[in-house]
Amino acid sequence: MQYLIPRAAKGTLDLHVLAPDAAKAFVDRLPAAQKAWLADTRFEPKAGEVALIPGEGGISAALAVVSPDGSPWPYAHLATRLSGGRYQVAHDLEPQQATDLALGFALGTYAFTRYKPCKETFASLVWPKEADKARATWLYEAITLVRDLITTPAGDLGPAELAEAAKKVAADHKAKVTITSGKALERGYPAVHAVGKGSSRPPCLVDITWGHAKDPKVTLVGKGVVFDTGGLDLKPGSAMKLMKKDMGGAAHVLGLAHAVMSAKLPVRLRVLIPAVENSVSGDAFRPLDVLQTRKGLTVEVGNTDAEGRLILCDALHEACQDKPELLLDFATLTGAARVALGTDVPALFASDDALAQDWLTAGEAVGDQLWRMPLWQGYRRQLDSKVADLNNISEGAYGGAITAALFLQEFVAPGVPWGHVDVMAYNLSGRPGRPAGGEAMGLRAAFTMLERRYPPATKAKAAPAPKGKATRKARS
């Protein structure tokens, strides 16, 4: 967040951040010469517009027209549109708007720079005095961690490198981390091993724990397929091209864990990441193989390209052994969810109505929407197998996101409130603050939901719930 600076210096210009009606009134009060200049530049006081206001010695101030929606995105264009220089907000803001402004401004300067430097020129902004600096910072770090991991090519991010990234997050917060691999993985997590054994880069299971043992248990599970060829049911090139993003679920839970631990939420946090590469070799698992799982259920492989649910099933079963109060998973699981909802809106499945409502309400409050889809039990029969307990795919061509979620539900213990997010995790094109590449989707909503349920004892600054929409505790 290098372009957010602590204090004003000589040459710092005033920045007026106003809604359209207030912006119009502001312009009406300007001297005639400045109003004429704005008219000549065809400035209109509508959301998204930025105007530089001239003075005797050059630019004297700036006006940004925004429509706050609880998200950082209305402010993300300011870092580039303000044409360099230093700015400070010239008036008081509500704390949430000030925090959103800081976060949005910072995200507007984000670029993935591992392989080439960013050549963009950005303005600098003095931290708005009402902003929650800590909250904006850890959310920025969480989001950019997700983006960096997903955008990194699979050649540089295999299972071992993903595990190292998890170790770093754990080390930053003095959390405990265990990596299960080799024979121990084969014995303990047989489905994870079966999917990953076809690659020259060995699979592993990452297990992070943090917090006090007596605090409410919250467990996060993330799909960590670092690259998905489809296995022996090989994907066509067009479908394989973006498969470096297939570890997007793992990236999301690491980012969310960073935010939770940074905020010191009073929870006993656990993070489980099965990390594999679904590759093609003589050791690769095959169509119609029957796999063992950690739960003891057998799974017939209807398609090797439905591998994400196979590694998640072992992790979800393990997650339930602690009987967590909440179990959340993120996964780039199905193309069917993208067909249903497009690439920007993650699909939320939940076994618990209160959990679903809390997550959706939090998403509405912070402009990080999800859409709930049904765990329609009528489709469960489509996962039946004649030779095993269940198949990893349905026989039909429809409802693929639902049947995938139903498969996962088979490995979630009854009574454990569970939410599953089927997420794109990638921007196909760029917008201010959201460049093309890896993206965190549903993460701010999940963090806000957790923050409301488990407010930190020393600093309860959770984003307020909308009036008339009370949140509820999950049912056991």
Buried (B, 14 or more C-beta within 10 A) or exposed (E): BEBBBEEEEEEBBBBBBBBBEBBBEBBEEBEEEBBEBBEEEEBEBEBEBBBBBBEEEEEEBBBBBBEBBBBBBBBBBBBBBBEEBBBBBBEEBEBBBBBBBBBBBBBBBBBBEEEEEEEEEBBBBBBBEBBBBEBBBBBBBBBBBBBBBBBBEBEEBBBBBBBEBBBEBBEEBEBEBEBBBEEEBBEBBBBBBBBBBBBEBBBBBBBBBBBEEEBBBBBBBBBBBBBBBBBBBEBEEEBBEBBBBBBBBBBBBBBBBBBBBBBEBBBBBBBBBBBBBBBBEEEBBEEEBEBBBBBEBBBBBBBBBBBBBBBBBBBBBBBBEBEBBBBBBBBBBBEBBBEBBEBBBBBBBBBBEBBBBBBBBBBBBBBBBBBBBEBEEEBBEBBEBEEBBBBBBBEEEEBBBBBBBBBBBBBBBEEBBBBBBBBBBBBEEEEBBBBEBBBBBBBBBBBBBBBBBBBBEEEEBBBEBEEEEEBEEBEE
